[in-house]
Amino acid sequence: MRYLIIIEQAEHNLSAYVPDLPGCVTTGATRDEVITNMREAIELHFQGLREDGEPIPAANSEPAFVEVPLTPSVA
């Protein structure tokens, strides 16, 4: 399975979450570390879902970017 993760800069580290797996979050000092930690967090999340008899959610999220002007346009 391939899941989209969102990585954000926090005050002293990076944090990440998986939109398709609510509650699956992690942190790391570097981008590589947060990605490694997220892989482990997803595996643990799956383990918990299996133990609870819950299905593994499908990966449905996809990235998109929206461009907006730096200053509002005057109509």
C-alpha positions, 0 to 999 in steps of 0.5 A: 500500500502507498499512503500520502503523508503530510509533513509539517515544520513544527517549532523544534522538529517535523511532524507528519500525519496520514490523511487516510489513517486518522490518528496516525502521526509521528515526529522526527528531527529530519525529513528522512527520520520523519519518513522512517518514523511514519513507516513504523507508525503506519505498521503499528497502526495497521497492527492495532486495526487488525487486533481490533478486527477493523479493516485497513482503510484504502489509500484515497488521498492525493496531493494537489496544490492551489496557487493564490496571489500574494495580494488580493485582487481588487474587483 
